């Protein structure tokens, strides 16, 4: 997969956008960017949280930066409530 998918249409890395959202006070969490099927495992849908979002969503920019270092293609999820 090309590295171009790590950026938004305006050529900004998704991780940078996630950190900016956290700095603005939004609780963010990473979400799967595309469906994924592992051999013998269940189909994981696009947009599924990659963390336990209710507990993990945070506005800590260091945590957010670490998530996007691990999952650079992740979509930016915003916690807007409890479920």
N, C-alpha and C positions, 0 to 999 in steps of 0.2 A: 504494500500500500504506500502511496506517495506521501511525503511529508506535508504536502499542501492541505491534506485533510486535517492537520493539526491546527489550522488557522481558520478564522472567520472570513467572510467575504471581503472585509476591509483589511485583510492580511494581518490581523492581530491574533496572537496565540490564545487559545481558549484558556490556558492557565493564567495568562495576564488578566483576562476579563474576570475570571473567578476571583483572583486576588483583589482586584479593584472593587468587586462587589462586596467582598468581605470587609475591606477597608471602609466602605460606605455603610457598614453596619448590617448588611444582609447575611443571614446564615445560609451558607452554601454547602453543597455536597456533590460529588461526582456521579454521573449517570452513564450507563453503557451507551456508546454511540451507534452501535449496529447490532442486529441479532447475532447470537453466537451459539453454535452447536458443537459441543465437545463429544468425542466418541464415548458412547455409553451414558452420557449425561443428558439432562433436560435441555430443551431449547430455552435460551435466555433471551428475552425480548430487548429490543432497543429501548432506551429511556429508563430501564430499570436502574435503581440506585446501586452503586458499587459498594456502598457502606450501609450500615444500619442507620438510615438518614435521621430518624427521630432522635436518636441519641448522639449521632456523630456530626450532624450539621453544625457548622461553626462559622464565626466571623474572625477566627484567628488566622491571619495571613500566612503564618509559618506552616500550619497544618494544611491549609488550602494549597500552598505551593508544593508541599510534599506529595499531596494526592495527585496533582497534575504532573509532577515529575514521574510518578509511577504510571499514571494513565493519561498521557498527553492528548489522546483523542476524546477523552471524556466530555460529555455534554455538561453544561453548568446547570445544576439543579438549585432552586431557591426554596427554602423552607418558608411556607406561608401560613402554616397552621400545624395542627397535630394529626392530620390524617385525612 
